[in-house]
Amino acid sequence: MKTVRIYGPGCKRCAETEAMVKAAAERLGVDVQVEKVTDAKSIAMAGVMSTPGISVDGKLVHAGGLPDAERLDGWLSA
């Protein structure tokens, strides 16, 4: 199981990013646990300068804007 954290204040892009992660995981058959991080201090400590941010198994892989679907697939299947 992969742990995916989505960093952001809970905006529309953050919700869309969460939906994209869940859809990609289902499509790829990857078991994921999605956690939302909305605390500004925790977001900054994770190194996210622009939201939404995504980390997979503790590694920050994306920050700022919606992720590219192809790259998202790669992060989840790695």
VEXMARMAR-206064 format. One record per atom (N, C-alpha, C, O): residue number from 1; residue in one letter; atom name; y, x, z. Coordinates in nm, 2 decimals, always signed. Atoms other than C-alpha are relative to their C-alpha. Layout:
N
<num = NUM; residuo = a; atomo = CA; yy = Y; xx = X; zz = Z>
...
! end
This chain:
78
<num = 1; residuo = m; atomo = N; yy = -0.12; xx = +0.08; zz = +0.00>
<num = 1; residuo = m; atomo = CA; yy = +0.00; xx = +0.00; zz = +0.00>
<num = 1; residuo = m; atomo = C; yy = +0.12; xx = +0.09; zz = +0.00>
<num = 1; residuo = m; atomo = O; yy = +0.13; xx = +0.18; zz = +0.08>
<num = 2; residuo = k; atomo = N; yy = -0.12; xx = -0.08; zz = +0.00>
<num = 2; residuo = k; atomo = CA; yy = +0.34; xx = +0.13; zz = -0.09>
<num = 2; residuo = k; atomo = C; yy = +0.11; xx = -0.08; zz = +0.08>
<num = 2; residuo = k; atomo = O; yy = +0.11; xx = -0.20; zz = +0.08>
<num = 3; residuo = t; atomo = N; yy = -0.12; xx = +0.06; zz = -0.07>
<num = 3; residuo = t; atomo = CA; yy = +0.65; xx = +0.07; zz = +0.12>
<num = 3; residuo = t; atomo = C; yy = +0.12; xx = +0.02; zz = -0.08>
<num = 3; residuo = t; atomo = O; yy = +0.16; xx = +0.13; zz = -0.11>
<num = 4; residuo = v; atomo = N; yy = -0.12; xx = +0.00; zz = +0.08>
<num = 4; residuo = v; atomo = CA; yy = +0.96; xx = -0.02; zz = -0.08>
<num = 4; residuo = v; atomo = C; yy = +0.11; xx = -0.06; zz = +0.09>
<num = 4; residuo = v; atomo = O; yy = +0.10; xx = -0.17; zz = +0.14>
<num = 5; residuo = r; atomo = N; yy = -0.11; xx = +0.04; zz = -0.08>
<num = 5; residuo = r; atomo = CA; yy = +1.29; xx = -0.04; zz = +0.10>
<num = 5; residuo = r; atomo = C; yy = +0.12; xx = -0.02; zz = -0.10>
<num = 5; residuo = r; atomo = O; yy = +0.14; xx = +0.06; zz = -0.19>
<num = 6; residuo = i; atomo = N; yy = -0.12; xx = +0.03; zz = +0.08>
<num = 6; residuo = i; atomo = CA; yy = +1.59; xx = -0.21; zz = -0.07>
<num = 6; residuo = i; atomo = C; yy = +0.12; xx = +0.00; zz = +0.09>
<num = 6; residuo = i; atomo = O; yy = +0.13; xx = -0.07; zz = +0.19>
<num = 7; residuo = y; atomo = N; yy = -0.12; xx = -0.03; zz = -0.08>
<num = 7; residuo = y; atomo = CA; yy = +1.92; xx = -0.09; zz = +0.07>
<num = 7; residuo = y; atomo = C; yy = +0.12; xx = -0.08; zz = -0.07>
<num = 7; residuo = y; atomo = O; yy = +0.15; xx = -0.06; zz = -0.18>
<num = 8; residuo = g; atomo = N; yy = -0.12; xx = +0.07; zz = +0.04>
<num = 8; residuo = g; atomo = CA; yy = +2.22; xx = -0.32; zz = +0.04>
<num = 8; residuo = g; atomo = C; yy = +0.05; xx = -0.11; zz = +0.09>
<num = 8; residuo = g; atomo = O; yy = -0.03; xx = -0.14; zz = +0.18>
<num = 9; residuo = p; atomo = N; yy = -0.05; xx = +0.10; zz = -0.10>
<num = 9; residuo = p; atomo = CA; yy = +2.44; xx = -0.58; zz = +0.21>
<num = 9; residuo = p; atomo = C; yy = -0.05; xx = -0.14; zz = -0.02>
<num = 9; residuo = p; atomo = O; yy = -0.02; xx = -0.23; zz = +0.06>
<num = 10; residuo = g; atomo = N; yy = +0.06; xx = +0.13; zz = +0.02>
<num = 10; residuo = g; atomo = CA; yy = +2.24; xx = -0.87; zz = +0.08>
<num = 10; residuo = g; atomo = C; yy = +0.07; xx = -0.08; zz = -0.11>
<num = 10; residuo = g; atomo = O; yy = +0.06; xx = -0.20; zz = -0.12>
<num = 11; residuo = c; atomo = N; yy = -0.07; xx = +0.06; zz = +0.12>
<num = 11; residuo = c; atomo = CA; yy = +2.44; xx = -0.94; zz = -0.24>
<num = 11; residuo = c; atomo = C; yy = -0.10; xx = -0.05; zz = -0.10>
<num = 11; residuo = c; atomo = O; yy = -0.22; xx = -0.04; zz = -0.09>
<num = 12; residuo = k; atomo = N; yy = +0.08; xx = +0.06; zz = +0.10>
<num = 12; residuo = k; atomo = CA; yy = +2.32; xx = -1.11; zz = -0.55>
<num = 12; residuo = k; atomo = C; yy = -0.09; xx = +0.11; zz = -0.07>
<num = 12; residuo = k; atomo = O; yy = -0.20; xx = +0.09; zz = -0.10>
<num = 13; residuo = r; atomo = N; yy = +0.07; xx = -0.11; zz = +0.07>
<num = 13; residuo = r; atomo = CA; yy = +2.22; xx = -0.77; zz = -0.71>
<num = 13; residuo = r; atomo = C; yy = -0.12; xx = +0.05; zz = +0.09>
<num = 13; residuo = r; atomo = O; yy = -0.22; xx = +0.08; zz = +0.04>
<num = 14; residuo = c; atomo = N; yy = +0.10; xx = -0.04; zz = -0.09>
<num = 14; residuo = c; atomo = CA; yy = +2.02; xx = -0.68; zz = -0.40>
<num = 14; residuo = c; atomo = C; yy = -0.12; xx = -0.10; zz = -0.01>
<num = 14; residuo = c; atomo = O; yy = -0.24; xx = -0.06; zz = -0.01>
<num = 15; residuo = a; atomo = N; yy = +0.10; xx = +0.10; zz = +0.01>
<num = 15; residuo = a; atomo = CA; yy = +1.83; xx = -1.01; zz = -0.42>
<num = 15; residuo = a; atomo = C; yy = -0.08; xx = +0.01; zz = -0.13>
<num = 15; residuo = a; atomo = O; yy = -0.20; xx = -0.01; zz = -0.14>
<num = 16; residuo = e; atomo = N; yy = +0.06; xx = -0.01; zz = +0.13>
<num = 16; residuo = e; atomo = CA; yy = +1.77; xx = -0.96; zz = -0.79>
<num = 16; residuo = e; atomo = C; yy = -0.09; xx = +0.13; zz = -0.01>
<num = 16; residuo = e; atomo = O; yy = -0.20; xx = +0.13; zz = -0.07>
<num = 17; residuo = t; atomo = N; yy = +0.08; xx = -0.12; zz = -0.01>
<num = 17; residuo = t; atomo = CA; yy = +1.64; xx = -0.61; zz = -0.72>
<num = 17; residuo = t; atomo = C; yy = -0.13; xx = -0.02; zz = +0.07>
<num = 17; residuo = t; atomo = O; yy = -0.23; xx = +0.02; zz = +0.03>
<num = 18; residuo = e; atomo = N; yy = +0.12; xx = +0.03; zz = -0.08>
<num = 18; residuo = e; atomo = CA; yy = +1.40; xx = -0.74; zz = -0.46>
<num = 18; residuo = e; atomo = C; yy = -0.10; xx = -0.08; zz = -0.09>
<num = 18; residuo = e; atomo = O; yy = -0.22; xx = -0.05; zz = -0.09>
<num = 19; residuo = a; atomo = N; yy = +0.08; xx = +0.08; zz = +0.09>
<num = 19; residuo = a; atomo = CA; yy = +1.27; xx = -1.00; zz = -0.71>
<num = 19; residuo = a; atomo = C; yy = -0.06; xx = +0.09; zz = -0.11>
<num = 19; residuo = a; atomo = O; yy = -0.18; xx = +0.07; zz = -0.15>
<num = 20; residuo = m; atomo = N; yy = +0.05; xx = -0.09; zz = +0.10>
<num = 20; residuo = m; atomo = CA; yy = +1.23; xx = -0.73; zz = -0.98>
<num = 20; residuo = m; atomo = C; yy = -0.11; xx = +0.09; zz = +0.06>
<num = 20; residuo = m; atomo = O; yy = -0.22; xx = +0.11; zz = -0.01>
<num = 21; residuo = v; atomo = N; yy = +0.10; xx = -0.08; zz = -0.06>
<num = 21; residuo = v; atomo = CA; yy = +1.03; xx = -0.51; zz = -0.74>
<num = 21; residuo = v; atomo = C; yy = -0.13; xx = -0.08; zz = +0.02>
<num = 21; residuo = v; atomo = O; yy = -0.24; xx = -0.03; zz = -0.01>
<num = 22; residuo = k; atomo = N; yy = +0.12; xx = +0.08; zz = -0.03>
<num = 22; residuo = k; atomo = CA; yy = +0.80; xx = -0.79; zz = -0.64>
<num = 22; residuo = k; atomo = C; yy = -0.07; xx = -0.04; zz = -0.13>
<num = 22; residuo = k; atomo = O; yy = -0.19; xx = -0.04; zz = -0.14>
<num = 23; residuo = a; atomo = N; yy = +0.06; xx = +0.04; zz = +0.12>
<num = 23; residuo = a; atomo = CA; yy = +0.75; xx = -0.90; zz = -1.00>
<num = 23; residuo = a; atomo = C; yy = -0.08; xx = +0.12; zz = -0.07>
<num = 23; residuo = a; atomo = O; yy = -0.19; xx = +0.11; zz = -0.12>
<num = 24; residuo = a; atomo = N; yy = +0.07; xx = -0.12; zz = +0.06>
<num = 24; residuo = a; atomo = CA; yy = +0.67; xx = -0.54; zz = -1.12>
<num = 24; residuo = a; atomo = C; yy = -0.13; xx = +0.03; zz = +0.08>
<num = 24; residuo = a; atomo = O; yy = -0.23; xx = +0.07; zz = +0.02>
<num = 25; residuo = a; atomo = N; yy = +0.12; xx = -0.03; zz = -0.08>
<num = 25; residuo = a; atomo = CA; yy = +0.43; xx = -0.49; zz = -0.83>
<num = 25; residuo = a; atomo = C; yy = -0.12; xx = -0.10; zz = -0.04>
<num = 25; residuo = a; atomo = O; yy = -0.23; xx = -0.05; zz = -0.05>
<num = 26; residuo = e; atomo = N; yy = +0.10; xx = +0.10; zz = +0.04>
<num = 26; residuo = e; atomo = CA; yy = +0.25; xx = -0.81; zz = -0.92>
<num = 26; residuo = e; atomo = C; yy = -0.06; xx = +0.03; zz = -0.14>
<num = 26; residuo = e; atomo = O; yy = -0.18; xx = +0.02; zz = -0.16>
<num = 27; residuo = r; atomo = N; yy = +0.04; xx = -0.02; zz = +0.14>
<num = 27; residuo = r; atomo = CA; yy = +0.24; xx = -0.73; zz = -1.29>
<num = 27; residuo = r; atomo = C; yy = -0.09; xx = +0.13; zz = +0.00>
<num = 27; residuo = r; atomo = O; yy = -0.19; xx = +0.13; zz = -0.08>
<num = 28; residuo = l; atomo = N; yy = +0.08; xx = -0.12; zz = +0.00>
<num = 28; residuo = l; atomo = CA; yy = +0.10; xx = -0.38; zz = -1.21>
<num = 28; residuo = l; atomo = C; yy = -0.12; xx = +0.00; zz = +0.09>
<num = 28; residuo = l; atomo = O; yy = -0.21; xx = +0.09; zz = +0.08>
<num = 29; residuo = g; atomo = N; yy = +0.11; xx = +0.01; zz = -0.09>
<num = 29; residuo = g; atomo = CA; yy = -0.14; xx = -0.49; zz = -0.95>
<num = 29; residuo = g; atomo = C; yy = +0.01; xx = +0.10; zz = +0.12>
<num = 29; residuo = g; atomo = O; yy = -0.09; xx = +0.15; zz = +0.17>
<num = 30; residuo = v; atomo = N; yy = -0.03; xx = -0.09; zz = -0.10>
<num = 30; residuo = v; atomo = CA; yy = +0.02; xx = -0.27; zz = -0.69>
<num = 30; residuo = v; atomo = C; yy = +0.04; xx = -0.08; zz = +0.13>
<num = 30; residuo = v; atomo = O; yy = +0.12; xx = -0.16; zz = +0.13>
<num = 31; residuo = d; atomo = N; yy = -0.03; xx = +0.07; zz = -0.13>
<num = 31; residuo = d; atomo = CA; yy = +0.02; xx = -0.38; zz = -0.32>
<num = 31; residuo = d; atomo = C; yy = +0.13; xx = +0.07; zz = +0.06>
<num = 31; residuo = d; atomo = O; yy = +0.13; xx = +0.19; zz = +0.09>
<num = 32; residuo = v; atomo = N; yy = -0.12; xx = -0.05; zz = -0.06>
<num = 32; residuo = v; atomo = CA; yy = +0.37; xx = -0.34; zz = -0.18>
<num = 32; residuo = v; atomo = C; yy = +0.05; xx = -0.08; zz = +0.12>
<num = 32; residuo = v; atomo = O; yy = +0.02; xx = -0.20; zz = +0.13>
<num = 33; residuo = q; atomo = N; yy = -0.07; xx = +0.06; zz = -0.11>
<num = 33; residuo = q; atomo = CA; yy = +0.55; xx = -0.41; zz = +0.14>
<num = 33; residuo = q; atomo = C; yy = +0.15; xx = +0.03; zz = -0.02>
<num = 33; residuo = q; atomo = O; yy = +0.19; xx = +0.14; zz = -0.02>
<num = 34; residuo = v; atomo = N; yy = -0.15; xx = -0.01; zz = +0.03>
<num = 34; residuo = v; atomo = CA; yy = +0.92; xx = -0.48; zz = +0.07>
<num = 34; residuo = v; atomo = C; yy = +0.08; xx = -0.02; zz = +0.13>
<num = 34; residuo = v; atomo = O; yy = +0.06; xx = -0.12; zz = +0.20>
<num = 35; residuo = e; atomo = N; yy = -0.09; xx = +0.01; zz = -0.12>
<num = 35; residuo = e; atomo = CA; yy = +1.17; xx = -0.42; zz = +0.35>
<num = 35; residuo = e; atomo = C; yy = +0.15; xx = +0.00; zz = -0.05>
<num = 35; residuo = e; atomo = O; yy = +0.18; xx = +0.08; zz = -0.14>
<num = 36; residuo = k; atomo = N; yy = -0.14; xx = +0.00; zz = +0.03>
<num = 36; residuo = k; atomo = CA; yy = +1.54; xx = -0.50; zz = +0.32>
<num = 36; residuo = k; atomo = C; yy = +0.08; xx = +0.06; zz = +0.11>
<num = 36; residuo = k; atomo = O; yy = +0.06; xx = +0.03; zz = +0.23>
<num = 37; residuo = v; atomo = N; yy = -0.09; xx = -0.07; zz = -0.10>
<num = 37; residuo = v; atomo = CA; yy = +1.79; xx = -0.27; zz = +0.49>
<num = 37; residuo = v; atomo = C; yy = +0.14; xx = -0.04; zz = -0.03>
<num = 37; residuo = v; atomo = O; yy = +0.20; xx = -0.01; zz = -0.13>
<num = 38; residuo = t; atomo = N; yy = -0.14; xx = +0.05; zz = +0.03>
<num = 38; residuo = t; atomo = CA; yy = +2.13; xx = -0.43; zz = +0.53>
<num = 38; residuo = t; atomo = C; yy = +0.10; xx = +0.07; zz = +0.10>
<num = 38; residuo = t; atomo = O; yy = +0.22; xx = +0.05; zz = +0.08>
<num = 39; residuo = d; atomo = N; yy = -0.09; xx = -0.07; zz = -0.10>
<num = 39; residuo = d; atomo = CA; yy = +2.28; xx = -0.22; zz = +0.82>
<num = 39; residuo = d; atomo = C; yy = +0.07; xx = +0.12; zz = -0.07>
<num = 39; residuo = d; atomo = O; yy = +0.01; xx = +0.21; zz = -0.13>
<num = 40; residuo = a; atomo = N; yy = -0.08; xx = -0.10; zz = +0.07>
<num = 40; residuo = a; atomo = CA; yy = +2.56; xx = -0.01; zz = +0.68>
<num = 40; residuo = a; atomo = C; yy = -0.03; xx = +0.15; zz = +0.04>
<num = 40; residuo = a; atomo = O; yy = -0.03; xx = +0.24; zz = -0.04>
<num = 41; residuo = k; atomo = N; yy = +0.03; xx = -0.13; zz = -0.05>
<num = 41; residuo = k; atomo = CA; yy = +2.48; xx = +0.29; zz = +0.90>
<num = 41; residuo = k; atomo = C; yy = -0.13; xx = +0.05; zz = -0.05>
<num = 41; residuo = k; atomo = O; yy = -0.15; xx = +0.16; zz = -0.09>
<num = 42; residuo = s; atomo = N; yy = +0.14; xx = -0.04; zz = +0.05>
<num = 42; residuo = s; atomo = CA; yy = +2.11; xx = +0.29; zz = +0.80>
<num = 42; residuo = s; atomo = C; yy = +0.01; xx = +0.03; zz = -0.15>
<num = 42; residuo = s; atomo = O; yy = -0.06; xx = +0.12; zz = -0.20>
<num = 43; residuo = i; atomo = N; yy = -0.01; xx = -0.02; zz = +0.15>
<num = 43; residuo = i; atomo = CA; yy = +2.21; xx = +0.26; zz = +0.43>
<num = 43; residuo = i; atomo = C; yy = +0.06; xx = +0.14; zz = -0.02>
<num = 43; residuo = i; atomo = O; yy = +0.01; xx = +0.21; zz = -0.11>
<num = 44; residuo = a; atomo = N; yy = -0.06; xx = -0.13; zz = +0.01>
<num = 44; residuo = a; atomo = CA; yy = +2.44; xx = +0.56; zz = +0.47>
<num = 44; residuo = a; atomo = C; yy = -0.09; xx = +0.12; zz = +0.04>
<num = 44; residuo = a; atomo = O; yy = -0.10; xx = +0.22; zz = -0.03>
<num = 45; residuo = m; atomo = N; yy = +0.09; xx = -0.10; zz = -0.05>
<num = 45; residuo = m; atomo = CA; yy = +2.18; xx = +0.76; zz = +0.66>
<num = 45; residuo = m; atomo = C; yy = -0.11; xx = +0.03; zz = -0.10>
<num = 45; residuo = m; atomo = O; yy = -0.17; xx = +0.14; zz = -0.10>
<num = 46; residuo = a; atomo = N; yy = +0.10; xx = -0.01; zz = +0.10>
<num = 46; residuo = a; atomo = CA; yy = +1.93; xx = +0.70; zz = +0.38>
<num = 46; residuo = a; atomo = C; yy = +0.05; xx = +0.08; zz = -0.13>
<num = 46; residuo = a; atomo = O; yy = -0.02; xx = +0.11; zz = -0.21>
<num = 47; residuo = g; atomo = N; yy = -0.05; xx = -0.07; zz = +0.11>
<num = 47; residuo = g; atomo = CA; yy = +2.17; xx = +0.87; zz = +0.14>
<num = 47; residuo = g; atomo = C; yy = +0.05; xx = -0.09; zz = -0.12>
<num = 47; residuo = g; atomo = O; yy = +0.08; xx = -0.04; zz = -0.23>
<num = 48; residuo = v; atomo = N; yy = -0.04; xx = +0.10; zz = +0.10>
<num = 48; residuo = v; atomo = CA; yy = +2.26; xx = +0.55; zz = -0.05>
<num = 48; residuo = v; atomo = C; yy = +0.15; xx = -0.01; zz = -0.01>
<num = 48; residuo = v; atomo = O; yy = +0.21; xx = -0.05; zz = +0.09>
<num = 49; residuo = m; atomo = N; yy = -0.15; xx = +0.01; zz = +0.02>
<num = 49; residuo = m; atomo = CA; yy = +2.62; xx = +0.58; zz = -0.18>
<num = 49; residuo = m; atomo = C; yy = +0.05; xx = -0.12; zz = -0.07>
<num = 49; residuo = m; atomo = O; yy = +0.16; xx = -0.16; zz = -0.06>
<num = 50; residuo = s; atomo = N; yy = -0.03; xx = +0.12; zz = +0.08>
<num = 50; residuo = s; atomo = CA; yy = +2.61; xx = +0.28; zz = -0.41>
<num = 50; residuo = s; atomo = C; yy = -0.12; xx = -0.09; zz = +0.01>
<num = 50; residuo = s; atomo = O; yy = -0.23; xx = -0.05; zz = -0.01>
<num = 51; residuo = t; atomo = N; yy = +0.11; xx = +0.09; zz = -0.02>
<num = 51; residuo = t; atomo = CA; yy = +2.40; xx = -0.03; zz = -0.36>
<num = 51; residuo = t; atomo = C; yy = -0.02; xx = -0.09; zz = -0.13>
<num = 51; residuo = t; atomo = O; yy = +0.07; xx = -0.10; zz = -0.21>
<num = 52; residuo = p; atomo = N; yy = +0.11; xx = -0.01; zz = -0.09>
<num = 52; residuo = p; atomo = CA; yy = +2.15; xx = -0.16; zz = -0.42>
<num = 52; residuo = p; atomo = C; yy = -0.07; xx = +0.14; zz = -0.02>
<num = 52; residuo = p; atomo = O; yy = -0.07; xx = +0.20; zz = -0.13>
<num = 53; residuo = g; atomo = N; yy = +0.08; xx = -0.12; zz = +0.00>
<num = 53; residuo = g; atomo = CA; yy = +1.93; xx = +0.14; zz = -0.34>
<num = 53; residuo = g; atomo = C; yy = -0.14; xx = -0.03; zz = +0.02>
<num = 53; residuo = g; atomo = O; yy = -0.18; xx = -0.14; zz = +0.08>
<num = 54; residuo = i; atomo = N; yy = +0.15; xx = +0.02; zz = -0.01>
<num = 54; residuo = i; atomo = CA; yy = +1.55; xx = +0.17; zz = -0.36>
<num = 54; residuo = i; atomo = C; yy = -0.06; xx = +0.13; zz = +0.05>
<num = 54; residuo = i; atomo = O; yy = -0.04; xx = +0.23; zz = -0.01>
<num = 55; residuo = s; atomo = N; yy = +0.09; xx = -0.11; zz = -0.03>
<num = 55; residuo = s; atomo = CA; yy = +1.31; xx = +0.40; zz = -0.18>
<num = 55; residuo = s; atomo = C; yy = -0.14; xx = -0.05; zz = +0.00>
<num = 55; residuo = s; atomo = O; yy = -0.17; xx = -0.16; zz = +0.03>
<num = 56; residuo = v; atomo = N; yy = +0.14; xx = +0.03; zz = +0.01>
<num = 56; residuo = v; atomo = CA; yy = +0.94; xx = +0.41; zz = -0.24>
<num = 56; residuo = v; atomo = C; yy = -0.07; xx = +0.11; zz = +0.09>
<num = 56; residuo = v; atomo = O; yy = -0.06; xx = +0.23; zz = +0.07>
<num = 57; residuo = d; atomo = N; yy = +0.07; xx = -0.08; zz = -0.09>
<num = 57; residuo = d; atomo = CA; yy = +0.73; xx = +0.55; zz = +0.04>
<num = 57; residuo = d; atomo = C; yy = +0.09; xx = +0.11; zz = +0.06>
<num = 57; residuo = d; atomo = O; yy = +0.05; xx = +0.23; zz = +0.07>
<num = 58; residuo = g; atomo = N; yy = -0.10; xx = -0.09; zz = -0.06>
<num = 58; residuo = g; atomo = CA; yy = +1.04; xx = +0.71; zz = +0.20>
<num = 58; residuo = g; atomo = C; yy = +0.08; xx = +0.09; zz = -0.09>
<num = 58; residuo = g; atomo = O; yy = +0.17; xx = +0.16; zz = -0.04>
<num = 59; residuo = k; atomo = N; yy = -0.07; xx = -0.09; zz = +0.09>
<num = 59; residuo = k; atomo = CA; yy = +1.17; xx = +0.88; zz = -0.11>
<num = 59; residuo = k; atomo = C; yy = +0.10; xx = -0.09; zz = -0.08>
<num = 59; residuo = k; atomo = O; yy = +0.07; xx = -0.19; zz = -0.14>
<num = 60; residuo = l; atomo = N; yy = -0.11; xx = +0.07; zz = +0.07>
<num = 60; residuo = l; atomo = CA; yy = +1.51; xx = +0.75; zz = -0.25>
<num = 60; residuo = l; atomo = C; yy = -0.02; xx = +0.02; zz = -0.15>
<num = 60; residuo = l; atomo = O; yy = -0.01; xx = +0.14; zz = -0.19>
<num = 61; residuo = v; atomo = N; yy = +0.02; xx = -0.02; zz = +0.15>
<num = 61; residuo = v; atomo = CA; yy = +1.45; xx = +0.68; zz = -0.62>
<num = 61; residuo = v; atomo = C; yy = +0.11; xx = -0.06; zz = -0.08>
<num = 61; residuo = v; atomo = O; yy = +0.12; xx = -0.04; zz = -0.20>
<num = 62; residuo = h; atomo = N; yy = -0.10; xx = +0.07; zz = +0.08>
<num = 62; residuo = h; atomo = CA; yy = +1.75; xx = +0.47; zz = -0.72>
<num = 62; residuo = h; atomo = C; yy = +0.12; xx = -0.04; zz = +0.09>
<num = 62; residuo = h; atomo = O; yy = +0.10; xx = -0.08; zz = +0.21>
<num = 63; residuo = a; atomo = N; yy = -0.12; xx = +0.05; zz = -0.07>
<num = 63; residuo = a; atomo = CA; yy = +2.11; xx = +0.39; zz = -0.61>
<num = 63; residuo = a; atomo = C; yy = +0.10; xx = -0.05; zz = -0.10>
<num = 63; residuo = a; atomo = O; yy = +0.13; xx = +0.02; zz = -0.20>
<num = 64; residuo = g; atomo = N; yy = -0.11; xx = +0.05; zz = +0.08>
<num = 64; residuo = g; atomo = CA; yy = +2.37; xx = +0.17; zz = -0.77>
<num = 64; residuo = g; atomo = C; yy = -0.05; xx = -0.08; zz = -0.12>
<num = 64; residuo = g; atomo = O; yy = -0.10; xx = -0.03; zz = -0.22>
<num = 65; residuo = g; atomo = N; yy = +0.04; xx = +0.09; zz = +0.11>
<num = 65; residuo = g; atomo = CA; yy = +2.31; xx = -0.13; zz = -1.00>
<num = 65; residuo = g; atomo = C; yy = -0.14; xx = -0.04; zz = +0.00>
<num = 65; residuo = g; atomo = O; yy = -0.22; xx = +0.01; zz = +0.08>
<num = 66; residuo = l; atomo = N; yy = +0.13; xx = +0.04; zz = +0.01>
<num = 66; residuo = l; atomo = CA; yy = +2.00; xx = -0.29; zz = -1.11>
<num = 66; residuo = l; atomo = C; yy = -0.09; xx = +0.11; zz = -0.06>
<num = 66; residuo = l; atomo = O; yy = -0.04; xx = +0.18; zz = -0.15>
<num = 67; residuo = p; atomo = N; yy = +0.09; xx = -0.10; zz = +0.06>
<num = 67; residuo = p; atomo = CA; yy = +1.70; xx = -0.06; zz = -1.18>
<num = 67; residuo = p; atomo = C; yy = -0.05; xx = -0.03; zz = -0.14>
<num = 67; residuo = p; atomo = O; yy = -0.06; xx = -0.15; zz = -0.17>
<num = 68; residuo = d; atomo = N; yy = +0.06; xx = +0.02; zz = +0.13>
<num = 68; residuo = d; atomo = CA; yy = +1.56; xx = -0.01; zz = -1.52>
<num = 68; residuo = d; atomo = C; yy = -0.14; xx = -0.04; zz = +0.02>
<num = 68; residuo = d; atomo = O; yy = -0.21; xx = +0.03; zz = +0.10>
<num = 69; residuo = a; atomo = N; yy = +0.13; xx = +0.05; zz = -0.02>
<num = 69; residuo = a; atomo = CA; yy = +1.24; xx = -0.20; zz = -1.55>
<num = 69; residuo = a; atomo = C; yy = -0.11; xx = +0.10; zz = -0.03>
<num = 69; residuo = a; atomo = O; yy = -0.21; xx = +0.11; zz = +0.05>
<num = 70; residuo = e; atomo = N; yy = +0.10; xx = -0.11; zz = +0.03>
<num = 70; residuo = e; atomo = CA; yy = +1.05; xx = +0.09; zz = -1.71>
<num = 70; residuo = e; atomo = C; yy = -0.01; xx = +0.10; zz = +0.11>
<num = 70; residuo = e; atomo = O; yy = -0.12; xx = +0.14; zz = +0.15>
<num = 71; residuo = r; atomo = N; yy = +0.00; xx = -0.10; zz = -0.11>
<num = 71; residuo = r; atomo = CA; yy = +1.15; xx = +0.33; zz = -1.44>
<num = 71; residuo = r; atomo = C; yy = -0.06; xx = -0.06; zz = +0.13>
<num = 71; residuo = r; atomo = O; yy = -0.13; xx = +0.01; zz = +0.20>
<num = 72; residuo = l; atomo = N; yy = +0.05; xx = +0.07; zz = -0.12>
<num = 72; residuo = l; atomo = CA; yy = +1.07; xx = +0.07; zz = -1.17>
<num = 72; residuo = l; atomo = C; yy = -0.16; xx = +0.00; zz = -0.01>
<num = 72; residuo = l; atomo = O; yy = -0.22; xx = +0.03; zz = +0.09>
<num = 73; residuo = d; atomo = N; yy = +0.14; xx = -0.01; zz = +0.02>
<num = 73; residuo = d; atomo = CA; yy = +0.72; xx = +0.05; zz = -1.31>
<num = 73; residuo = d; atomo = C; yy = -0.06; xx = +0.14; zz = +0.03>
<num = 73; residuo = d; atomo = O; yy = -0.16; xx = +0.15; zz = +0.09>
<num = 74; residuo = g; atomo = N; yy = +0.04; xx = -0.14; zz = -0.02>
<num = 74; residuo = g; atomo = CA; yy = +0.69; xx = +0.43; zz = -1.30>
<num = 74; residuo = g; atomo = C; yy = +0.00; xx = +0.03; zz = +0.15>
<num = 74; residuo = g; atomo = O; yy = -0.09; xx = +0.10; zz = +0.20>
<num = 75; residuo = w; atomo = N; yy = -0.01; xx = -0.03; zz = -0.14>
<num = 75; residuo = w; atomo = CA; yy = +0.80; xx = +0.45; zz = -0.94>
<num = 75; residuo = w; atomo = C; yy = -0.11; xx = -0.07; zz = +0.08>
<num = 75; residuo = w; atomo = O; yy = -0.17; xx = -0.02; zz = +0.17>
<num = 76; residuo = l; atomo = N; yy = +0.10; xx = +0.08; zz = -0.07>
<num = 76; residuo = l; atomo = CA; yy = +0.56; xx = +0.18; zz = -0.83>
<num = 76; residuo = l; atomo = C; yy = -0.15; xx = +0.05; zz = -0.03>
<num = 76; residuo = l; atomo = O; yy = -0.24; xx = +0.04; zz = +0.05>
<num = 77; residuo = s; atomo = N; yy = +0.13; xx = -0.04; zz = +0.04>
<num = 77; residuo = s; atomo = CA; yy = +0.26; xx = +0.32; zz = -1.02>
<num = 77; residuo = s; atomo = C; yy = -0.03; xx = +0.14; zz = +0.03>
<num = 77; residuo = s; atomo = O; yy = -0.14; xx = +0.19; zz = +0.01>
<num = 78; residuo = a; atomo = N; yy = +0.02; xx = -0.14; zz = -0.03>
<num = 78; residuo = a; atomo = CA; yy = +0.31; xx = +0.68; zz = -0.92>
<num = 78; residuo = a; atomo = C; yy = -0.08; xx = +0.02; zz = +0.13>
<num = 78; residuo = a; atomo = O; yy = -0.11; xx = +0.13; zz = +0.17>
! end
